[in-house]
Amino acid sequence: MTRYYTYNPTTKSLTVAPRVIVEDGRTLILGTAADYARYLGAYPLAPAAPAPEPPEGRVAVPDGYALQDGAWVRSYRYEDAPAPTIADFDAAMEDHLRAECEARGYTTREPDAYLNSEVPRWASDARDWVRHRDKTMMYALEIMNAVEAGEREPPTLAEFRAGLPAIQWSVAANALDA
């Protein structure tokens, strides 16, 4: 069954067009689907698509629907992104650290859990991790303190992420000598 929708420009929403049912390619009420669309502005809803990637510093905001190729397609407009909060920067830092753990194969606990391990590579990873986590935290705190002191403008999240340090592991990932 295909549902047909009409667009309400006031609410920027679609509503199911009444009295149209299409089954097996034929309209059961009100003539053909094409006739109904032409007279009443009802068209099927296009499959959902992800929101477009906005330019830096902007966000994509749903803005109703547009008719494209005989179907309603979700339309978007760009607005200035709200200024990032401390929580946004914290989340970016945590995402960075989590990604580095996972890239090394640590998924359920951080490498520092192996600080006293008898496996040399794991003990080395733990020392490298503690050093790296400290470096990452110091980077974030330096920026936050400089912003609060009025010494610099807050960075964008992209600038902040670009400045996060990358970890340097001392031992190759495939070294597992006991």
Backbone hydrogen bonds, N-H to C=O, Kabsch-Sander energy under -0.5 kcal/mol:
donor,donor_aa,acceptor,acceptor_aa,energy
2,T,22,V,-1.5
5,Y,43,Y,-2.7
6,T,15,T,-2.7
8,N,13,S,-3.0
12,K,8,N,-1.8
13,S,8,N,-1.2
15,T,6,T,-2.4
17,A,4,Y,-4.2
20,V,17,A,-0.8
22,V,2,T,-0.8
23,E,21,I,-0.5
23,E,26,R,-2.3
26,R,23,E,-2.2
28,L,21,I,-2.9
29,I,21,I,-0.5
36,Y,32,T,-2.4
37,A,33,A,-2.9
38,R,34,A,-2.6
39,Y,35,D,-2.5
40,L,36,Y,-2.9
41,G,37,A,-1.8
42,A,36,Y,-0.6
43,Y,5,Y,-2.4
46,A,72,W,-3.1
58,R,55,P,-2.0
59,V,79,E,-2.6
61,V,59,V,-0.5
61,V,77,R,-3.1
63,D,75,S,-3.2
66,A,73,V,-2.9
68,Q,66,A,-0.6
68,Q,71,A,-2.8
71,A,68,Q,-1.3
72,W,44,P,-2.8
73,V,66,A,-2.9
75,S,64,G,-2.4
77,R,61,V,-2.3
79,E,59,V,-2.3
81,A,57,G,-2.9
89,F,85,T,-2.0
90,D,86,I,-2.6
91,A,87,A,-2.5
92,A,88,D,-2.2
93,M,89,F,-2.2
94,E,90,D,-2.7
95,D,91,A,-2.6
96,H,92,A,-2.0
97,L,93,M,-2.5
98,R,94,E,-2.7
99,A,95,D,-2.5
100,E,96,H,-2.0
101,C,97,L,-2.2
102,E,98,R,-2.6
103,A,99,A,-2.2
104,R,100,E,-1.0
104,R,101,C,-0.8
105,G,101,C,-0.5
105,G,102,E,-1.0
106,Y,101,C,-2.4
107,T,105,G,-0.7
113,A,110,E,-1.9
114,Y,111,P,-2.4
115,L,112,D,-1.4
117,S,114,Y,-2.2
121,R,177,D,-0.5
123,A,119,V,-2.3
124,S,120,P,-2.5
125,D,121,R,-2.6
126,A,122,W,-2.2
127,R,123,A,-1.9
128,D,124,S,-2.7
129,W,125,D,-2.8
130,V,126,A,-2.4
131,R,127,R,-2.1
132,H,128,D,-2.5
133,R,129,W,-3.3
134,D,130,V,-2.1
135,K,131,R,-2.0
136,T,132,H,-2.7
137,M,133,R,-2.6
138,M,134,D,-2.6
139,Y,135,K,-2.1
140,A,136,T,-2.0
141,L,137,M,-2.7
142,E,138,M,-2.6
143,I,139,Y,-1.9
144,M,140,A,-2.6
145,N,141,L,-2.9
146,A,142,E,-2.2
147,V,143,I,-2.5
148,E,144,M,-2.6
149,A,145,N,-1.9
150,G,147,V,-1.3
151,E,146,A,-2.4
152,R,146,A,-0.9
160,F,156,T,-2.5
161,R,157,L,-2.8
162,A,158,A,-2.2
163,G,159,E,-1.3
164,L,160,F,-0.7
164,L,161,R,-1.0
169,W,167,I,-0.6
175,A,172,A,-1.7
176,L,174,N,-0.7
